[in-house]
Amino acid sequence: MSVSLIKIEYRKGMIEKGMTPENFPVKVWLGDEIQEDVRAAVEKEDLLSLGGIYGDRDIGEPAEYDHLRMTSEGKTVEITVFNRGISLFFMDDEKVRRIHRVLCKLDKPGGG
């Protein structure tokens, strides 16, 4: 059985001078709209235990930005990753790899 996610919000973009993350549109999936492969990936990668900020905002200009907010029964977890692409190639951070595998599923048409 996969995790009982109630809501997923995902916002991404390249932060240029004068921009804030709020400038990016947010994709929202509610309940049954969350594809089973996304639910399974969140569970497999144990993302609900991560939360926090990853990567380095100062590595690139403009900075790549990903923000994931997941709500399950009784718990909301927020994950922010700066410069995910660079972090995957130049940093040995397994947590960023785990997050990346789930974000790739959300980036697909239909979010899974």
VOGU-3710 file (C-alpha; in Angstrom, 3 decimals, decimal comma):
1> msvslikiey> 0,000/0,000/0,000  1,383/3,418/-0,919  1,300/6,522/1,251  -2,011/8,287/1,661  -1,176/11,630/0,109  -3,942/14,200/0,223  -2,232/16,970/-1,735  0,967/17,688/-3,648  2,084/21,172/-4,677  5,097/21,635/-6,950
11> rkgmiekgmt> 6,691/24,889/-8,064  9,852/25,190/-10,173  11,811/27,635/-12,276  14,991/29,616/-12,716  15,302/32,466/-10,221  16,759/35,505/-11,947  17,609/38,828/-10,309  14,518/40,527/-8,945  12,452/37,331/-8,966  11,100/35,359/-6,046
21> penfpvkvwl> 9,842/31,772/-6,062  6,305/33,114/-5,814  6,745/34,278/-9,447  6,492/30,642/-10,577  3,162/28,913/-11,121  2,328/26,084/-8,768  1,014/22,719/-9,953  -1,434/21,105/-7,553  -2,649/17,515/-7,397  -5,436/16,550/-4,981
31> gdeiqedvra> -6,400/13,072/-3,767  -7,116/10,756/-6,686  -5,364/13,125/-9,113  -2,053/11,963/-7,601  -0,866/9,155/-9,844  -0,072/5,796/-8,238  3,512/5,833/-9,553  4,069/9,194/-7,835  2,642/7,844/-4,570  4,846/4,758/-4,859
41> avekedllsl> 7,940/6,891/-5,571  7,254/9,163/-2,572  7,010/6,052/-0,413  10,033/4,273/-1,921  12,237/7,374/-1,596  10,787/8,095/1,882  10,318/11,768/1,024  7,889/12,398/3,857  10,855/12,000/6,234  13,123/14,505/4,454
51> ggiygdrdig> 11,774/18,050/4,588  14,160/21,001/4,454  16,430/22,836/2,010  18,965/21,099/-0,220  21,533/22,167/-2,787  23,314/25,515/-2,968  21,545/28,638/-4,185  24,848/30,339/-5,005  26,254/27,705/-7,389  24,604/28,990/-10,547
61> epaeydhlrm> 23,144/32,192/-11,939  20,238/32,116/-12,381  19,504/29,610/-9,631  17,399/26,563/-10,443  14,547/26,210/-7,934  12,272/23,314/-6,997  9,755/23,408/-4,162  7,648/20,427/-3,205  4,928/20,479/-0,579  3,252/17,194/0,300
71> tsegktveit> 0,306/16,779/2,632  -0,639/13,394/4,029  -2,940/12,531/6,904  -1,764/14,720/9,779  1,544/15,790/8,215  2,831/18,402/5,753  6,397/18,229/4,455  8,129/20,937/2,442  11,272/20,328/0,406  13,223/23,015/-1,435
81> vfnrgislff> 16,112/22,209/-3,754  18,394/24,834/-5,272  20,353/23,981/-8,414  19,176/20,372/-8,550  20,906/19,626/-11,862  24,286/20,889/-10,700  23,870/19,187/-7,328  23,209/15,837/-8,992  26,440/15,995/-10,970  28,837/17,715/-8,576
91> mddekvrrih> 27,686/16,847/-5,061  27,414/13,420/-3,522  24,035/13,919/-1,868  21,792/10,856/-1,876  18,866/12,911/-0,540  18,915/15,141/-3,637  18,935/11,997/-5,799  15,893/10,651/-3,936  14,053/13,956/-4,363  15,054/14,111/-8,037
101> rvlckldkpg> 13,548/10,690/-8,778  10,155/11,874/-7,495  10,306/15,301/-9,156  10,986/13,615/-12,504  7,657/11,835/-12,171  5,867/15,103/-11,384  7,502/16,766/-14,396  5,970/14,220/-16,771  2,735/15,268/-18,515  -0,107/14,563/-16,118
111> gg> 2,279/14,359/-13,169  2,903/10,667/-13,268
//
